[in-house]
Every structure is written in structure tokens, then in C-alpha cells.
């Protein structure tokens, strides 16, 4: 599947969803959208937990359940830690002390022969 086809999946960044986030995000999908995800999953990862979630939701829709509508829109992708991707705050002023060599000596230092 090309990048364009992967981007056309009903869930953004589908490959990076966990079972917990997938469970929450599939509640609002239609049957045809779930079928597209099942086909993609079978062709690529074939992850049993993901297929189980998708197939159970498809069965529920076939037996009369309706897609739910959240009052809050779902997050655009899988959960990430806050502050991720903002770079490191470490600089020379906040870094720790230099690491001392082990007490048994360093083999490359003749002043500290290794015994």
C-alpha cells in the first residue's frame, strides 16, 4: 500500500495506534471504514489483538449498534507524551557531573593499570 493509500485510511497514523487507543477511536467509524482497516491490517501486520477489536466492532454494528458520536473530537493520532518532539532541555548548565572511571582502572590509561 502506498503512502497515499495509507493516508486515506479512516484513522490517521493507524499503524501507531495501541489497542487501547484503537478501542476508543473505532467507536465512531462506519462499517465500510472498519472493513478498510481490517483489509489493511490483514495485508500488513495481521496483529491479532487489533483484528479482534476491529471485528468485534464490525459485529456490533451488524447487530444494530450505531457509530457513536463523541462530544469531543478524537485526537488526531495515537497518544503521545506531553512535550514529545520539543527537543531536549539539557545544556551545559543543567547537565550532570562528568562520569568518573571505574575504581578498578581504565585499560587505556597507564596511570591506572588494570589488575
C-alpha positions in Angstrom: 0.0 0.0 0.0 1.4 3.4 -0.9 1.7 6.3 1.4 -1.4 7.9 -0.3 -3.5 4.8 0.4 -2.2 4.6 4.0 -3.1 8.3 4.5 -6.6 7.5 3.1 -7.3 5.1 6.0 -10.2 6.3 8.3 -7.8 6.6 11.3 -4.8 8.9 10.9 -1.5 7.2 11.6 -3.3 3.8 12.1 -0.1 1.8 12.3 0.9 3.5 15.5 -2.3 3.1 17.5 -2.2 0.9 20.6 -5.1 -1.5 21.4 -6.3 1.0 23.9 -6.4 3.9 21.6 -7.8 1.8 18.8 -10.7 0.7 21.0 -11.7 4.3 21.7 -11.2 5.5 18.1 -13.2 2.8 16.3 -16.4 3.6 18.1 -17.3 6.4 15.7 -16.4 4.6 12.5 -18.9 3.2 9.9 -18.9 -0.4 8.8 -17.2 0.4 5.5 -14.4 2.2 7.3 -13.8 -0.7 9.6 -13.7 -3.1 6.7 -11.0 -0.9 5.1 -9.0 -1.1 8.4 -9.4 -4.9 8.6 -8.2 -5.3 5.0 -5.2 -3.1 5.7 -4.4 -4.9 8.9 -4.6 -8.4 7.3 -2.3 -7.3 4.4 0.3 -5.7 6.7 0.6 -6.5 10.3 -2.1 -9.2 10.9 -1.9 -8.3 14.6 -4.5 -10.5 16.3 -5.4 -8.0 19.1 -6.1 -5.3 16.5 -8.1 -7.6 14.3 -10.1 -8.7 17.3 -11.1 -5.1 18.2 -12.0 -4.3 14.6 -14.0 -7.4 14.0 -15.9 -7.1 17.3 -16.9 -3.6 16.5 -18.0 -4.7 13.0 -20.1 -7.4 14.6 -21.7 -4.9 16.9 -22.6 -2.6 14.0 -24.1 -5.5 12.1 -26.2 -6.3 15.1 -27.8 -2.9 15.3 -25.4 -0.7 17.2 -24.8 2.7 15.7 -21.5 4.6 15.5 -21.1 6.8 18.5 -20.6 10.5 18.2 -18.3 12.0 20.8 -18.9 15.5 22.1 -15.1 15.9 21.9 -13.3 15.1 18.6 -10.9 12.2 18.8 -7.2 13.0 19.0 -5.7 13.2 15.5 -3.5 10.2 16.1 -2.1 7.9 18.7 -1.4 9.1 22.2 2.0 10.7 22.8 3.7 12.0 25.9 3.3 15.7 26.5 6.3 17.7 25.4 7.5 15.0 23.0 9.3 16.3 20.0 10.2 19.6 21.5 13.8 18.9 21.9 16.0 18.4 24.9 16.2 21.0 27.7 19.7 19.7 28.6 22.5 22.2 28.2 25.9 22.5 29.9 24.3 24.5 32.8 21.9 21.7 33.6 23.9 18.6 32.8 25.2 16.3 35.5 28.8 15.9 36.7 31.3 14.1 34.5 31.4 10.4 35.0 34.4 9.0 36.8 36.2 5.9 35.5 35.5 2.7 37.4 37.6 2.1 40.5 39.4 -0.9 39.0 41.2 1.2 36.5 40.9 2.0 32.8 42.9 -0.3 30.4 43.8 2.6 28.1 45.2 4.8 31.0 48.8 3.8 32.0 48.5 5.7 35.3 45.6 3.4 36.3 46.8 -0.1 35.4 44.0 -2.7 35.3 44.7 -5.5 37.7 
